[in-house]
Amino acid sequence: MKECYKLIQELVTKETPFCKRCGAPATVGHHLYKRDRLATAFLPEALWSLCAECHNWVHRNPYPFQVMVINEIGERYYELLRLSHTVVKNMDFDQVKKELKKRLGEIPQP
């Protein structure tokens, strides 16, 4: 599971290499919903690329961040929120790793 969290971070920051708040180089993929909610934990669209400074800002200002996300993705925010509440009892982490690695491999190299 730990490797899956590492891979999702790498994937999100490679797919969106700049912070979605300020435009600086992204260093972290911030989970829009609690990362222990397995239904969305490894879903790239449920994370946002942020720089370290903006990531700290998000944790200090969750409501303005939520408004910013909703303004960008609209109703999809609420669809993902509902999905995040789905209880996942038996996740195949090997399959998750395989899919994340495949998607990472599909990202064009600069």
N, CA, C and O atoms as a Tinker XYZ file with bonds, in Angstrom:
   440  protein
     1  N      0.831000   -1.185000    0.000000    73     2
     2  CA     0.000000    0.000000    0.000000    64     1     3
     3  C      0.881000    1.256000    0.000000    63     2     4     5
     4  O      0.566000    2.237000   -0.674000    81     3
     5  N      1.966000    1.224000    0.744000    73     3     6
     6  CA     2.853000    2.387000    0.835000    64     5     7
     7  C      3.385000    2.772000   -0.551000    63     6     8     9
     8  O      3.473000    3.954000   -0.885000    81     7
     9  N      3.736000    1.765000   -1.346000    73     7    10
    10  CA     4.234000    2.044000   -2.697000    64     9    11
    11  C      3.148000    2.669000   -3.570000    63    10    12    13
    12  O      3.441000    3.502000   -4.428000    81    11
    13  N      1.909000    2.273000   -3.356000    73    11    14
    14  CA     0.799000    2.863000   -4.118000    64    13    15
    15  C      0.674000    4.357000   -3.824000    63    14    16    17
    16  O      0.449000    5.157000   -4.732000    81    15
    17  N      0.820000    4.725000   -2.557000    73    15    18
    18  CA     0.753000    6.151000   -2.204000    64    17    19
    19  C      1.910000    6.921000   -2.850000    63    18    20    21
    20  O      1.733000    8.048000   -3.312000    81    19
    21  N      3.075000    6.312000   -2.876000    73    19    22
    22  CA     4.232000    6.952000   -3.515000    64    21    23
    23  C      3.981000    7.121000   -5.017000    63    22    24    25
    24  O      4.259000    8.178000   -5.583000    81    23
    25  N      3.458000    6.083000   -5.648000    73    23    26
    26  CA     3.204000    6.131000   -7.088000    64    25    27
    27  C      2.135000    7.155000   -7.457000    63    26    28    29
    28  O      2.275000    7.847000   -8.465000    81    27
    29  N      1.077000    7.267000   -6.665000    73    27    30
    30  CA     0.026000    8.233000   -7.006000    64    29    31
    31  C      0.568000    9.645000   -6.893000    63    30    32    33
    32  O      0.210000   10.510000   -7.693000    81    31
    33  N      1.428000    9.895000   -5.908000    73    31    34
    34  CA     2.051000   11.215000   -5.787000    64    33    35
    35  C      2.890000   11.524000   -7.029000    63    34    36    37
    36  O      2.797000   12.607000   -7.607000    81    35
    37  N      3.701000   10.557000   -7.421000    73    35    38
    38  CA     4.557000   10.745000   -8.596000    64    37    39
    39  C      3.726000   10.974000   -9.850000    63    38    40    41
    40  O      4.033000   11.853000  -10.656000    81    39
    41  N      2.680000   10.184000  -10.009000    73    39    42
    42  CA     1.830000   10.308000  -11.193000    64    41    43
    43  C      1.174000   11.683000  -11.273000    63    42    44    45
    44  O      1.209000   12.332000  -12.319000    81    43
    45  N      0.588000   12.119000  -10.189000    73    43    46
    46  CA    -0.143000   13.392000  -10.195000    64    45    47
    47  C      0.796000   14.554000  -10.487000    63    46    48    49
    48  O      0.451000   15.445000  -11.262000    81    47
    49  N      1.983000   14.558000   -9.876000    73    47    50
    50  CA     2.902000   15.675000  -10.099000    64    49    51
    51  C      3.571000   15.612000  -11.466000    63    50    52    53
    52  O      4.040000   16.635000  -11.965000    81    51
    53  N      3.624000   14.440000  -12.079000    73    51    54
    54  CA     4.157000   14.365000  -13.447000    64    53    55
    55  C      3.097000   14.734000  -14.479000    63    54    56    57
    56  O      3.398000   15.378000  -15.485000    81    55
    57  N      1.859000   14.325000  -14.225000    73    55    58
    58  CA     0.791000   14.674000  -15.161000    64    57    59
    59  C      0.481000   16.173000  -15.120000    63    58    60    61
    60  O      0.187000   16.783000  -16.148000    81    59
    61  N      0.551000   16.745000  -13.942000    73    59    62
    62  CA     0.324000   18.186000  -13.768000    64    61    63
    63  C      1.536000   18.726000  -13.013000    63    62    64    65
    64  O      1.519000   18.811000  -11.785000    81    63
    65  N      2.591000   19.093000  -13.751000    73    63    66
    66  CA     3.861000   19.441000  -13.094000    64    65    67
    67  C      3.890000   20.803000  -12.408000    63    66    68    69
    68  O      4.879000   21.145000  -11.759000    81    67
    69  N      2.829000   21.578000  -12.542000    73    67    70
    70  CA     2.810000   22.890000  -11.906000    64    69    71
    71  C      1.661000   22.991000  -10.921000    63    70    72    73
    72  O      0.583000   22.439000  -11.142000    81    71
    73  N      1.902000   23.690000   -9.849000    73    71    74
    74  CA     0.926000   23.880000   -8.775000    64    73    75
    75  C     -0.360000   24.478000   -9.345000    63    74    76    77
    76  O     -0.329000   25.471000  -10.072000    81    75
    77  N     -1.475000   23.865000   -9.008000    73    75    78
    78  CA    -2.772000   24.333000   -9.510000    64    77    79
    79  C     -3.235000   25.605000   -8.816000    63    78    80    81
    80  O     -4.234000   26.203000   -9.216000    81    79
    81  N     -2.516000   26.022000   -7.778000    73    79    82
    82  CA    -2.890000   27.258000   -7.096000    64    81    83
    83  C     -2.031000   28.429000   -7.547000    63    82    84    85
    84  O     -2.559000   29.504000   -7.830000    81    83
    85  N     -0.707000   28.241000   -7.620000    73    83    86
    86  CA     0.163000   29.389000   -7.902000    64    85    87
    87  C      1.010000   29.238000   -9.168000    63    86    88    89
    88  O      1.586000   30.217000   -9.644000    81    87
    89  N      1.091000   28.031000   -9.715000    73    87    90
    90  CA     1.858000   27.828000  -10.935000    64    89    91
    91  C      3.313000   27.460000  -10.735000    63    90    92    93
    92  O      4.024000   27.237000  -11.714000    81    91
    93  N      3.780000   27.390000   -9.489000    73    91    94
    94  CA     5.162000   26.972000   -9.209000    64    93    95
    95  C      5.297000   25.473000   -9.506000    63    94    96    97
    96  O      4.284000   24.789000   -9.649000    81    95
    97  N      6.511000   24.954000   -9.600000    73    95    98
    98  CA     6.671000   23.507000   -9.800000    64    97    99
    99  C      5.964000   22.729000   -8.679000    63    98   100   101
   100  O      6.120000   23.040000   -7.498000    81    99
   101  N      5.203000   21.736000   -9.066000    73    99   102
   102  CA     4.456000   20.918000   -8.105000    64   101   103
   103  C      5.385000   19.902000   -7.446000    63   102   104   105
   104  O      6.238000   19.299000   -8.097000    81   103
   105  N      5.198000   19.730000   -6.150000    73   103   106
   106  CA     6.004000   18.771000   -5.402000    64   105   107
   107  C      5.164000   17.727000   -4.683000    63   106   108   109
   108  O      5.702000   16.748000   -4.165000    81   107
   109  N      3.853000   17.926000   -4.645000    73   107   110
   110  CA     2.988000   17.011000   -3.909000    64   109   111
   111  C      1.631000   16.912000   -4.591000    63   110   112   113
   112  O      1.132000   17.873000   -5.176000    81   111
   113  N      1.055000   15.726000   -4.498000    73   111   114
   114  CA    -0.328000   15.531000   -4.924000    64   113   115
   115  C     -1.195000   15.539000   -3.672000    63   114   116   117
   116  O     -1.099000   14.636000   -2.841000    81   115
   117  N     -2.033000   16.546000   -3.538000    73   115   118
   118  CA    -2.878000   16.676000   -2.349000    64   117   119
   119  C     -4.191000   15.934000   -2.571000    63   118   120   121
   120  O     -4.893000   16.174000   -3.554000    81   119
   121  N     -4.516000   15.030000   -1.649000    73   119   122
   122  CA    -5.783000   14.302000   -1.733000    64   121   123
   123  C     -6.940000   15.259000   -1.439000    63   122   124   125
   124  O     -6.938000   15.945000   -0.416000    81   123
   125  N     -7.912000   15.302000   -2.323000    73   123   126
   126  CA    -9.080000   16.152000   -2.110000    64   125   127
   127  C     -9.945000   15.624000   -0.970000    63   126   128   129
   128  O    -10.653000   16.384000   -0.311000    81   127
   129  N     -9.880000   14.327000   -0.748000    73   127   130
   130  CA   -10.646000   13.666000    0.312000    64   129   131
   131  C     -9.631000   12.910000    1.156000    63   130   132   133
   132  O     -8.493000   12.731000    0.722000    81   131
   133  N     -9.999000   12.475000    2.313000    73   131   134
   134  CA    -9.058000   11.780000    3.191000    64   133   135
   135  C     -8.375000   10.645000    2.432000    63   134   136   137
   136  O     -9.021000    9.870000    1.727000    81   135
   137  N     -7.062000   10.567000    2.592000    73   135   138
   138  CA    -6.311000    9.580000    1.818000    64   137   139
   139  C     -6.575000    8.155000    2.265000    63   138   140   141
   140  O     -6.224000    7.216000    1.550000    81   139
   141  N     -7.183000    7.967000    3.429000    73   139   142
   142  CA    -7.509000    6.606000    3.857000    64   141   143
   143  C     -8.826000    6.111000    3.253000    63   142   144   145
   144  O     -9.242000    4.981000    3.508000    81   143
   145  N     -9.472000    6.949000    2.460000    73   143   146
   146  CA   -10.682000    6.529000    1.749000    64   145   147
   147  C    -10.244000    5.872000    0.445000    63   146   148   149
   148  O    -10.002000    6.541000   -0.560000    81   147
   149  N    -10.149000    4.569000    0.487000    73   147   150
   150  CA    -9.526000    3.825000   -0.612000    64   149   151
   151  C    -10.236000    3.974000   -1.946000    63   150   152   153
   152  O     -9.608000    3.806000   -2.992000    81   151
   153  N    -11.519000    4.283000   -1.943000    73   151   154
   154  CA   -12.245000    4.413000   -3.209000    64   153   155
   155  C    -11.685000    5.541000   -4.073000    63   154   156   157
   156  O    -11.800000    5.494000   -5.298000    81   155
   157  N    -11.077000    6.560000   -3.445000    73   155   158
   158  CA   -10.523000    7.684000   -4.206000    64   157   159
   159  C     -9.028000    7.906000   -3.960000    63   158   160   161
   160  O     -8.417000    8.755000   -4.610000    81   159
   161  N     -8.441000    7.162000   -3.041000    73   159   162
   162  CA    -7.035000    7.390000   -2.658000    64   161   163
   163  C     -6.060000    7.282000   -3.822000    63   162   164   165
   164  O     -5.046000    7.979000   -3.847000    81   163
   165  N     -6.355000    6.417000   -4.785000    73   163   166
   166  CA    -5.434000    6.188000   -5.894000    64   165   167
   167  C     -6.036000    6.600000   -7.235000    63   166   168   169
   168  O     -5.621000    6.125000   -8.293000    81   167
   169  N     -7.007000    7.480000   -7.167000    73   167   170
   170  CA    -7.667000    8.015000   -8.351000    64   169   171
   171  C     -7.050000    9.382000   -8.649000    63   170   172   173
   172  O     -7.305000   10.339000   -7.919000    81   171
   173  N     -6.242000    9.490000   -9.711000    73   171   174
   174  CA    -5.528000   10.745000   -9.964000    64   173   175
   175  C     -6.398000   11.992000   -9.984000    63   174   176   177
   176  O     -5.943000   13.058000   -9.569000    81   175
   177  N     -7.616000   11.891000  -10.446000    73   175   178
   178  CA    -8.459000   13.092000  -10.491000    64   177   179
   179  C     -8.924000   13.519000   -9.103000    63   178   180   181
   180  O     -9.503000   14.594000   -8.949000    81   179
   181  N     -8.676000   12.687000   -8.091000    73   179   182
   182  CA    -9.048000   13.029000   -6.724000    64   181   183
   183  C     -7.866000   13.611000   -5.949000    63   182   184   185
   184  O     -7.909000   13.713000   -4.722000    81   183
   185  N     -6.816000   13.990000   -6.672000    73   183   186
   186  CA    -5.667000   14.660000   -6.077000    64   185   187
   187  C     -5.360000   15.900000   -6.892000    63   186   188   189
   188  O     -5.662000   15.964000   -8.084000    81   187
   189  N     -4.757000   16.883000   -6.243000    73   187   190
   190  CA    -4.353000   18.114000   -6.929000    64   189   191
   191  C     -2.871000   18.325000   -6.766000    63   190   192   193
   192  O     -2.338000   18.171000   -5.668000    81   191
   193  N     -2.194000   18.676000   -7.846000    73   191   194
   194  CA    -0.771000   19.006000   -7.798000    64   193   195
   195  C     -0.596000   20.368000   -7.134000    63   194   196   197
   196  O     -1.226000   21.354000   -7.514000    81   195
   197  N      0.267000   20.391000   -6.147000    73   195   198
   198  CA     0.549000   21.633000   -5.425000    64   197   199
   199  C      2.042000   21.733000   -5.125000    63   198   200   201
   200  O      2.741000   20.722000   -5.058000    81   199
   201  N      2.517000   22.951000   -4.946000    73   199   202
   202  CA     3.878000   23.156000   -4.436000    64   201   203
   203  C      3.802000   23.027000   -2.910000    63   202   204   205
   204  O      2.709000   23.019000   -2.344000    81   203
   205  N      4.940000   22.930000   -2.257000    73   203   206
   206  CA     4.958000   22.749000   -0.798000    64   205   207
   207  C      4.283000   23.911000   -0.075000    63   206   208   209
   208  O      3.543000   23.696000    0.885000    81   207
   209  N      4.530000   25.127000   -0.524000    73   207   210
   210  CA     3.940000   26.299000    0.136000    64   209   211
   211  C      2.413000   26.275000    0.033000    63   210   212   213
   212  O      1.721000   26.515000    1.023000    81   211
   213  N      1.894000   25.991000   -1.139000    73   211   214
   214  CA     0.436000   25.949000   -1.315000    64   213   215
   215  C     -0.166000   24.748000   -0.586000    63   214   216   217
   216  O     -1.295000   24.821000   -0.100000    81   215
   217  N      0.573000   23.654000   -0.510000    73   215   218
   218  CA     0.087000   22.492000    0.225000    64   217   219
   219  C     -0.097000   22.864000    1.703000    63   218   220   221
   220  O     -1.096000   22.492000    2.320000    81   219
   221  N      0.851000   23.584000    2.254000    73   219   222
   222  CA     0.708000   24.059000    3.639000    64   221   223
   223  C     -0.480000   25.001000    3.757000    63   222   224   225
   224  O     -1.232000   24.934000    4.730000    81   223
   225  N     -0.658000   25.887000    2.766000    73   223   226
   226  CA    -1.793000   26.814000    2.771000    64   225   227
   227  C     -3.113000   26.045000    2.782000    63   226   228   229
   228  O     -4.034000   26.399000    3.519000    81   227
   229  N     -3.204000   24.996000    1.967000    73   227   230
   230  CA    -4.432000   24.200000    1.877000    64   229   231
   231  C     -4.806000   23.626000    3.243000    63   230   232   233
   232  O     -5.972000   23.645000    3.636000    81   231
   233  N     -3.812000   23.119000    3.958000    73   231   234
   234  CA    -4.099000   22.528000    5.265000    64   233   235
   235  C     -4.500000   23.577000    6.302000    63   234   236   237
   236  O     -5.181000   23.256000    7.276000    81   235
   237  N     -4.089000   24.807000    6.102000    73   235   238
   238  CA    -4.493000   25.896000    6.998000    64   237   239
   239  C     -5.806000   26.542000    6.556000    63   238   240   241
   240  O     -6.472000   27.199000    7.356000    81   239
   241  N     -6.180000   26.361000    5.297000    73   239   242
   242  CA    -7.351000   27.026000    4.715000    64   241   243
   243  C     -8.207000   26.045000    3.912000    63   242   244   245
   244  O     -8.365000   26.222000    2.704000    81   243
   245  N     -8.754000   25.027000    4.550000    73   243   246
   246  CA    -9.479000   23.999000    3.790000    64   245   247
   247  C    -10.713000   24.513000    3.057000    63   246   248   249
   248  O    -10.999000   24.065000    1.947000    81   247
   249  N    -11.449000   25.446000    3.658000    73   247   250
   250  CA   -12.667000   25.916000    2.986000    64   249   251
   251  C    -12.366000   26.706000    1.718000    63   250   252   253
   252  O    -12.969000   26.417000    0.685000    81   251
   253  N    -11.456000   27.698000    1.741000    73   251   254
   254  CA   -11.144000   28.389000    0.481000    64   253   255
   255  C    -10.603000   27.442000   -0.587000    63   254   256   257
   256  O    -10.856000   27.628000   -1.777000    81   255
   257  N     -9.857000   26.425000   -0.155000    73   255   258
   258  CA    -9.351000   25.444000   -1.126000    64   257   259
   259  C    -10.511000   24.661000   -1.729000    63   258   260   261
   260  O    -10.552000   24.439000   -2.939000    81   259
   261  N    -11.447000   24.245000   -0.892000    73   259   262
   262  CA   -12.607000   23.509000   -1.384000    64   261   263
   263  C    -13.370000   24.347000   -2.413000    63   262   264   265
   264  O    -13.780000   23.825000   -3.450000    81   263
   265  N    -13.561000   25.617000   -2.142000    73   263   266
   266  CA   -14.250000   26.513000   -3.076000    64   265   267
   267  C    -13.469000   26.589000   -4.387000    63   266   268   269
   268  O    -14.063000   26.554000   -5.465000    81   267
   269  N    -12.152000   26.693000   -4.304000    73   267   270
   270  CA   -11.311000   26.763000   -5.492000    64   269   271
   271  C    -11.472000   25.491000   -6.349000    63   270   272   273
   272  O    -11.591000   25.567000   -7.572000    81   271
   273  N    -11.471000   24.339000   -5.691000    73   271   274
   274  CA   -11.623000   23.069000   -6.409000    64   273   275
   275  C    -13.003000   22.984000   -7.057000    63   274   276   277
   276  O    -13.120000   22.612000   -8.225000    81   275
   277  N    -14.039000   23.325000   -6.307000    73   275   278
   278  CA   -15.408000   23.267000   -6.841000    64   277   279
   279  C    -15.553000   24.217000   -8.019000    63   278   280   281
   280  O    -16.211000   23.884000   -9.004000    81   279
   281  N    -14.946000   25.392000   -7.930000    73   279   282
   282  CA   -15.011000   26.338000   -9.054000    64   281   283
   283  C    -14.349000   25.762000  -10.302000    63   282   284   285
   284  O    -14.765000   26.072000  -11.418000    81   283
   285  N    -13.333000   24.935000  -10.128000    73   283   286
   286  CA   -12.652000   24.370000  -11.292000    64   285   287
   287  C    -13.326000   23.111000  -11.824000    63   286   288   289
   288  O    -13.483000   22.963000  -13.036000    81   287
   289  N    -13.728000   22.202000  -10.937000    73   287   290
   290  CA   -14.242000   20.918000  -11.443000    64   289   291
   291  C    -15.753000   20.757000  -11.278000    63   290   292   293
   292  O    -16.326000   19.775000  -11.750000    81   291
   293  N    -16.392000   21.703000  -10.618000    73   291   294
   294  CA   -17.848000   21.711000  -10.534000    64   293   295
   295  C    -18.457000   20.481000   -9.889000    63   294   296   297
   296  O    -17.989000   20.009000   -8.853000    81   295
   297  N    -19.499000   19.972000  -10.510000    73   295   298
   298  CA   -20.265000   18.849000   -9.973000    64   297   299
   299  C    -19.403000   17.606000   -9.775000    63   298   300   301
   300  O    -19.729000   16.761000   -8.942000    81   299
   301  N    -18.325000   17.481000  -10.516000    73   299   302
   302  CA   -17.445000   16.309000  -10.362000    64   301   303
   303  C    -16.897000   16.230000   -8.932000    63   302   304   305
   304  O    -16.635000   15.137000   -8.429000    81   303
   305  N    -16.729000   17.366000   -8.288000    73   303   306
   306  CA   -16.262000   17.374000   -6.892000    64   305   307
   307  C    -17.208000   16.547000   -6.022000    63   306   308   309
   308  O    -16.764000   15.730000   -5.216000    81   307
   309  N    -18.505000   16.762000   -6.190000    73   307   310
   310  CA   -19.502000   16.071000   -5.372000    64   309   311
   311  C    -19.630000   14.603000   -5.759000    63   310   312   313
   312  O    -19.901000   13.761000   -4.902000    81   311
   313  N    -19.442000   14.287000   -7.027000    73   311   314
   314  CA   -19.447000   12.885000   -7.451000    64   313   315
   315  C    -18.291000   12.135000   -6.800000    63   314   316   317
   316  O    -18.462000   11.025000   -6.297000    81   315
   317  N    -17.115000   12.754000   -6.816000    73   315   318
   318  CA   -15.943000   12.132000   -6.189000    64   317   319
   319  C    -16.108000   12.052000   -4.674000    63   318   320   321
   320  O    -15.674000   11.083000   -4.052000    81   319
   321  N    -16.732000   13.067000   -4.082000    73   319   322
   322  CA   -16.983000   13.041000   -2.641000    64   321   323
   323  C    -17.865000   11.849000   -2.275000    63   322   324   325
   324  O    -17.587000   11.132000   -1.314000    81   323
   325  N    -18.926000   11.648000   -3.048000    73   323   326
   326  CA   -19.806000   10.498000   -2.792000    64   325   327
   327  C    -19.023000    9.198000   -2.964000    63   326   328   329
   328  O    -19.153000    8.279000   -2.155000    81   327
   329  N    -18.216000    9.125000   -4.010000    73   327   330
   330  CA   -17.402000    7.928000   -4.235000    64   329   331
   331  C    -16.439000    7.699000   -3.074000    63   330   332   333
   332  O    -16.201000    6.556000   -2.682000    81   331
   333  N    -15.887000    8.769000   -2.527000    73   331   334
   334  CA   -14.916000    8.631000   -1.434000    64   333   335
   335  C    -15.518000    7.967000   -0.199000    63   334   336   337
   336  O    -14.791000    7.413000    0.626000    81   335
   337  N    -16.832000    8.020000   -0.069000    73   335   338
   338  CA   -17.500000    7.400000    1.076000    64   337   339
   339  C    -17.817000    5.924000    0.849000    63   338   340   341
   340  O    -18.368000    5.267000    1.732000    81   339
   341  N    -17.475000    5.401000   -0.321000    73   339   342
   342  CA   -17.673000    3.988000   -0.604000    64   341   343
   343  C    -16.693000    3.172000    0.223000    63   342   344   345
   344  O    -15.495000    3.457000    0.238000    81   343
   345  N    -17.194000    2.173000    0.899000    73   343   346
   346  CA   -16.332000    1.310000    1.705000    64   345   347
   347  C    -15.683000    0.281000    0.791000    63   346   348   349
   348  O    -16.362000   -0.460000    0.081000    81   347
   349  N    -14.358000    0.251000    0.823000    73   347   350
   350  CA   -13.599000   -0.718000    0.038000    64   349   351
   351  C    -12.998000   -1.709000    1.025000    63   350   352   353
   352  O    -12.176000   -1.337000    1.862000    81   351
   353  N    -13.403000   -2.957000    0.927000    73   351   354
   354  CA   -12.948000   -3.962000    1.892000    64   353   355
   355  C    -11.741000   -4.747000    1.412000    63   354   356   357
   356  O    -10.871000   -5.093000    2.211000    81   355
   357  N    -11.677000   -5.030000    0.129000    73   355   358
   358  CA   -10.599000   -5.868000   -0.395000    64   357   359
   359  C     -9.993000   -5.210000   -1.625000    63   358   360   361
   360  O    -10.410000   -5.484000   -2.750000    81   359
   361  N     -9.024000   -4.357000   -1.414000    73   359   362
   362  CA    -8.376000   -3.685000   -2.537000    64   361   363
   363  C     -7.159000   -4.495000   -2.964000    63   362   364   365
   364  O     -6.368000   -4.932000   -2.128000    81   363
   365  N     -7.019000   -4.688000   -4.255000    73   363   366
   366  CA    -5.866000   -5.398000   -4.810000    64   365   367
   367  C     -4.762000   -4.374000   -5.072000    63   366   368   369
   368  O     -4.705000   -3.769000   -6.142000    81   367
   369  N     -3.888000   -4.186000   -4.083000    73   367   370
   370  CA    -2.847000   -3.178000   -4.187000    64   369   371
   371  C     -1.835000   -3.497000   -5.281000    63   370   372   373
   372  O     -1.231000   -2.589000   -5.852000    81   371
   373  N     -1.647000   -4.782000   -5.577000    73   371   374
   374  CA    -0.757000   -5.133000   -6.691000    64   373   375
   375  C     -1.334000   -4.632000   -8.011000    63   374   376   377
   376  O     -0.596000   -4.147000   -8.868000    81   375
   377  N     -2.641000   -4.748000   -8.175000    73   375   378
   378  CA    -3.295000   -4.251000   -9.380000    64   377   379
   379  C     -3.238000   -2.730000   -9.434000    63   378   380   381
   380  O     -3.028000   -2.152000  -10.500000    81   379
   381  N     -3.421000   -2.085000   -8.297000    73   379   382
   382  CA    -3.332000   -0.620000   -8.238000    64   381   383
   383  C     -1.937000   -0.188000   -8.670000    63   382   384   385
   384  O     -1.798000    0.716000   -9.494000    81   383
   385  N     -0.894000   -0.829000   -8.119000    73   383   386
   386  CA     0.493000   -0.508000   -8.498000    64   385   387
   387  C      0.699000   -0.686000   -9.990000    63   386   388   389
   388  O      1.304000    0.162000  -10.646000    81   387
   389  N      0.200000   -1.783000  -10.523000    73   387   390
   390  CA     0.349000   -2.074000  -11.951000    64   389   391
   391  C     -0.285000   -0.966000  -12.800000    63   390   392   393
   392  O      0.322000   -0.495000  -13.762000    81   391
   393  N     -1.489000   -0.559000  -12.446000    73   391   394
   394  CA    -2.191000    0.475000  -13.210000    64   393   395
   395  C     -1.506000    1.835000  -13.092000    63   394   396   397
   396  O     -1.395000    2.564000  -14.077000    81   395
   397  N     -1.048000    2.174000  -11.888000    73   395   398
   398  CA    -0.355000    3.452000  -11.709000    64   397   399
   399  C      0.961000    3.472000  -12.491000    63   398   400   401
   400  O      1.291000    4.476000  -13.123000    81   399
   401  N      1.711000    2.370000  -12.451000    73   399   402
   402  CA     2.974000    2.288000  -13.200000    64   401   403
   403  C      2.711000    2.378000  -14.702000    63   402   404   405
   404  O      3.467000    3.018000  -15.432000    81   403
   405  N      1.643000    1.737000  -15.155000    73   403   406
   406  CA     1.296000    1.808000  -16.581000    64   405   407
   407  C      1.012000    3.251000  -16.981000    63   406   408   409
   408  O      1.516000    3.734000  -17.995000    81   407
   409  N      0.216000    3.921000  -16.191000    73   407   410
   410  CA    -0.134000    5.317000  -16.509000    64   409   411
   411  C      1.112000    6.219000  -16.444000    63   410   412   413
   412  O      1.259000    7.129000  -17.260000    81   411
   413  N      2.000000    5.969000  -15.484000    73   411   414
   414  CA     3.255000    6.725000  -15.402000    64   413   415
   415  C      4.078000    6.528000  -16.665000    63   414   416   417
   416  O      4.676000    7.471000  -17.182000    81   415
   417  N      4.105000    5.302000  -17.154000    73   415   418
   418  CA     4.859000    4.978000  -18.362000    64   417   419
   419  C      4.303000    5.640000  -19.608000    63   418   420   421
   420  O      5.016000    5.782000  -20.601000    81   419
   421  N      3.053000    6.045000  -19.574000    73   419   422
   422  CA     2.415000    6.674000  -20.724000    64   421   423
   423  C      2.634000    8.185000  -20.788000    63   422   424   425
   424  O      2.276000    8.824000  -21.777000    81   423
   425  N      3.217000    8.751000  -19.745000    73   423   426
   426  CA     3.460000   10.202000  -19.711000    64   425   427
   427  C      4.666000   10.512000  -20.602000    63   426   428   429
   428  O      5.742000    9.948000  -20.406000    81   427
   429  N      4.489000   11.398000  -21.571000    73   427   430
   430  CA     5.618000   11.758000  -22.439000    64   429   431
   431  C      6.764000   12.367000  -21.627000    63   430   432   433
   432  O      6.541000   13.173000  -20.723000    81   431
   433  N      7.972000   11.975000  -21.960000    73   431   434
   434  CA     9.150000   12.522000  -21.291000    64   433   435
   435  C      9.470000   13.898000  -21.865000    63   434   436   437
   436  O      9.341000   14.118000  -23.070000    81   435
   437  N      9.890000   14.830000  -20.995000    73   435   438
   438  CA    10.187000   16.206000  -21.476000    64   437   439
   439  C     11.398000   16.254000  -22.390000    63   438   440
   440  O     11.768000   17.327000  -22.869000    81   439
